Amino acid sequence: MDKKLTPLLLAMVLGVCGGFINLLPLWFLDNSEFLLGQAFVLGALVTLGFRYSLLVLSIVTAFIFYRWGHSWPTMVFLLELVWLNHFAIQKEKMVFFRGIIFWICCGLPLLYFLGHFQLNLPNLVVLTAVAKYLVNAIICLAIVDLINLFINKHNWQKMPLYSILNRTVNLLVILIIVTTSIVLTNNHYSRVEDEVKSKLFDSAQNVNKQIVDYLQSYLRAVRISGYSISQGVDTNIVLEQLVEMHDGFRTSIYISPEAEVVNFYPQLLGDSFVGDFPSVADREYFIEAPNHPQGYISSVFKGRGFGDEPIVGLSAPVYEFGNLVGVIEASLRFESFEQFIPTLLSQSGELVVLDSKNQVVYSSIKHEFNVLEVVEEASYKGILNNETDLYTDNQGTVFYQKAYQSDELGWTVVTFLDRAHVNLTTINSLLTPLFLTVLILIICRFMIRILTMQLVKPITALSDEINQFDPRKQAESSANNGSNFVELVTLQLQFSQMAQKLSSSFSKLELANSENELLNKRLTEFNAQLEHQVNVKTKKLIEAVSEAKNASKAKSQFLANMSHEIRTPLNGIIGLTELLLKEHNDKTDRENQLEIIQSSAKNLLLILNDILDYSKIEAGALKLDIRPVNAVKLFDDIAAIYDSAKLNSGVTFEYSISVNVPTFLKLDSLRVTQITNNLLSNAAKFTENGQVSLKINYVEDNLVITVQDTGIGISEQQKQALFSEFTQADVSTTRKYGGTGLGLTICKRLAEKMNGSILLESEEMAGSIFKVVIPAQTSQPINEEGASEQLANLNGEVVLLVEDNLVNQIVATKMLSKFNCQVFTAVNGEEALKQLSERAFSLIFMDCQMPVLDGFDCTKQIRTMNIAQPYIIAITANAYNEDRKKCLDVGMNDFVAKPIEFKVLNKAILAYLAS
């Protein structure tokens, strides 16, 4: 795997793991959650570096935002990374104490500022969160320091044993004590919380019972007063006594069966009446009274007597001889409900009383529950069923709450206690254990320091003794240097024994050393002589290799130069003869002679190509061009050339191609043609009478080319060297038939380059059979060009020919004149640029190798000029694919190799016209 990809993937894994850790319900006291995923961020910092720790922090932050809807702590965590990277990682220091300094000096004050001023949280909540983050930092830093100490073992090499033991044990003790304290604290908080919930429910039940008893006692007084009226007691006196004897009553009235107020108390109540006998027919206490002989307690309602304060009406029917003669009613005040507010944990709670219609009868939380307000059905069910133990008011204060509904009246009592009181109680109860914890930490650190010193001191003493040990002196015993550890005493005793043995052996070693020094001196002298001889031989070998490389380089350079120099005159010979031949229709002796000149020049070109191909094969630089080819047409064209050629008199040519041969194959058509032509040329050359045949077949995904002749044949002895470089059958053969001796060698090398082979069957004076087998896959049909091309017509365009050789200028100019154009010439790239600045040319023919400025640099400069860009065709004696690629790479559009063939030039100009 890529070394850069591995830490990136590890960072992403650490980020995801840290994020999931932050989603775990790890609480501190109330709902303040630990963010222990920060340990993974710090772990990435010490193991992967600062940049990857930023990636881990980003992933962890996404999980925090998902859970909380904000990520304010990330600001502090980011500052922690920057702080630790600068003060710990870059200075190769441990992170724990430097991290604690950051949190005390920067992190905790910043968190308090964010919580108190930015989020507007209560002080107690902010302080609880700050304490949580300090504990969170202690745990994360301790874990990371321990892991870093054991993973990055190179840290150990820079620290003494005393520091390693001291830090490791201290970190473990701190981690254990802090973790245990958190668990115990949360358990204690849970117990206090459960106790509060239980007491709240008991209080709600008790208060409910007290309120019911309170209402029933007042209802009983109303019922007795009604009975007194039915017995003939004065109604006004009864109403007065009812109010005066019961402090909770505000007013009392007596109502006729027609719902008219007949009597009332106090008398000031009459001032608020409209008319002499006001009606209360709409009041619940009047409507329901006849249906409740034992009395009726109404829902809370707004009074119409003394002001509009909320009241509860207690009423009872009055009967005489079984007939309803009236209704007595008394209005109960709510101030008396304050006596039922519960007290828990030495703190006053809150009380809310709801009637049977869920209207607020009494509320000590004035800003949250208003008297006469109807509690929503959903909220009422949640409170009544105790579905949640917590209630948050509109000011953000969190209460514990419990509710109880009476069966007699259907009233509900809800008791509340501010959760801050629980937190304060828990914190107060933990002050003593916290002090003891700190004291234990100090004592443990002191004891660990003493124990570590006792363990390390004898080891240090032993180390100093080893460093000062001199084997030439008598060793002194160090078996007892104050150590109380059995292992260390044993180690010191063993060292003393070893020291004595070394001292006794040292004298023997000194004697042996003196003898070894004499032998080493002789060996050194011998090595010096041997090294001198090796250096001389090595220098000669280097010089020989350098000469061989220079010779090989010179040979390759010579062949390339020879190719360029020979192609230049060949261009003139072939080009002019081709033009002369095209100018005459009737064959004359001069034209026959020209044909001979052209044929000779082409043969010379073939020889040159053979030499260059061999040079490339030898250097391993020959490249194949495998592409879909019309194989049938390829071999038909080859056969057509030899069928119409003038072979030796008495020699016939036969060609056949099997129906098994697919029309289209994937081949290097140039190299297959080269192999076939070489074999046919050899067959024609060495056959004076008889037949030369070419047979093409396709067997098991292999193209099989068979060339057979009835020529002079080859002996068994001559076969051994036939495919060797520059070799023919014998010297007389070279004198008689000519040739370079490279043809068959190139055929063999090309066939092997295409993963094929070449086989020979021959008998002297009985002819030869050459069989070439080349792997070739079938391919899809390809679009082929027309058999004949029209002559390009430039319609009088002005073209520029850039060529330094005069002969090549003449040949190219004459050829271009056939295409109806006006030709301007330049002898180098610099002159071409000058002409371009004076005249516009749409078409340029560019030689590549020229003095002053060559064709490659000239083309580059043309492509940067602010002119209409011309179409540039390279005309060069460098005729290989890599030469063509070099021309196209610098900005040329097409490529024509020297010697220039008219049809190739025509094809290039047609491509220009088509573009």
Sequence and secondary structure as in RCSB ss.txt:
>XXXX:A:sequence
MDKKLTPLLLAMVLGVCGGFINLLPLWFLDNSEFLLGQAFVLGALVTLGFRYSLLVLSIVTAFIFYRWGHSWPTM
VFLLELVWLNHFAIQKEKMVFFRGIIFWICCGLPLLYFLGHFQLNLPNLVVLTAVAKYLVNAIICLAIVDLINLF
INKHNWQKMPLYSILNRTVNLLVILIIVTTSIVLTNNHYSRVEDEVKSKLFDSAQNVNKQIVDYLQSYLRAVRIS
GYSISQGVDTNIVLEQLVEMHDGFRTSIYISPEAEVVNFYPQLLGDSFVGDFPSVADREYFIEAPNHPQGYISSV
FKGRGFGDEPIVGLSAPVYEFGNLVGVIEASLRFESFEQFIPTLLSQSGELVVLDSKNQVVYSSIKHEFNVLEVV
EEASYKGILNNETDLYTDNQGTVFYQKAYQSDELGWTVVTFLDRAHVNLTTINSLLTPLFLTVLILIICRFMIRI
LTMQLVKPITALSDEINQFDPRKQAESSANNGSNFVELVTLQLQFSQMAQKLSSSFSKLELANSENELLNKRLTE
FNAQLEHQVNVKTKKLIEAVSEAKNASKAKSQFLANMSHEIRTPLNGIIGLTELLLKEHNDKTDRENQLEIIQSS
AKNLLLILNDILDYSKIEAGALKLDIRPVNAVKLFDDIAAIYDSAKLNSGVTFEYSISVNVPTFLKLDSLRVTQI
TNNLLSNAAKFTENGQVSLKINYVEDNLVITVQDTGIGISEQQKQALFSEFTQADVSTTRKYGGTGLGLTICKRL
AEKMNGSILLESEEMAGSIFKVVIPAQTSQPINEEGASEQLANLNGEVVLLVEDNLVNQIVATKMLSKFNCQVFT
AVNGEEALKQLSERAFSLIFMDCQMPVLDGFDCTKQIRTMNIAQPYIIAITANAYNEDRKKCLDVGMNDFVAKPI
EFKVLNKAILAYLAS
>XXXX:A:secstr
  TTHHHHHHHHHHHHHHHHHHHS  EETTTEE  TTHHHHHHHHHHT HHHHHHHHHHHHHHHHHHHS  THHH
HHHHHHHHHIIIIITTT  SHHHHHHHIIIIIHHHHHHIIIIIS   HHHHHHHHHHHHHHHHHHHHHHHHHHHH
H THHHHTS HHHHHHHHHHHHHHHHHHHHHHHHHHHHHHHHHHHHHHHHHHHHHHHHHHHHHHHHHHHHHHHHH
HHHHHTT  HHHHHHHHHHH TTEEEEEEE TTSBEEEEESGGGGGG SSSS B TT HHHHHGGG TT EEEEE
EE SSSTT EEEEEEEEEEETTEEEEEEEEEE SGGGGGG  EETTEE EEEEE TTSBEEEES TTT  TT B 
 HHHHHHHHTT  SEEE TTS EEEEEEEE TTT  EEEEEEEHHHHHHHHHHHHHHHHHHHHHHHHHHHHHHHH
HHHHHHHHHHHHHHHHHT  TTS     S SS   HHHHHHHHHHHHHHHHHHHHHHHHHHHHHHHHHHHHHHHH
HHHHHHHHHHHHHHHHHHHHHHHHHHHHHHHHHHHHHHHHHHHHHHHHHHHHHHHHHT SS  HHHHHHHHHHHH
HHHHHHHHHHHHHHHHHHHT      EEEEHHHHHHHHHHHHHHS   TTEEEEEEE TTS SEEEE HHHHHHH
HHHHHHHHHHT SSEEEEEEEEEETTEEEEEEEE SS   HHHHTTTTSTT  S HHHHHHH   S HHHHHHHH
HHHTT EEEEEEETTTEEEEEEEEE  B        SS      TTEEEEEE S HHHHHHHHHHHHTTSEEEEE
ESSHHHHHHHHHHS  SEEEE SS SSS HHHHHHHHHHSSS   EEEEEES  SHHHHHHHHHTT  EEEESS 
 HHHHHHHHHHHHH 
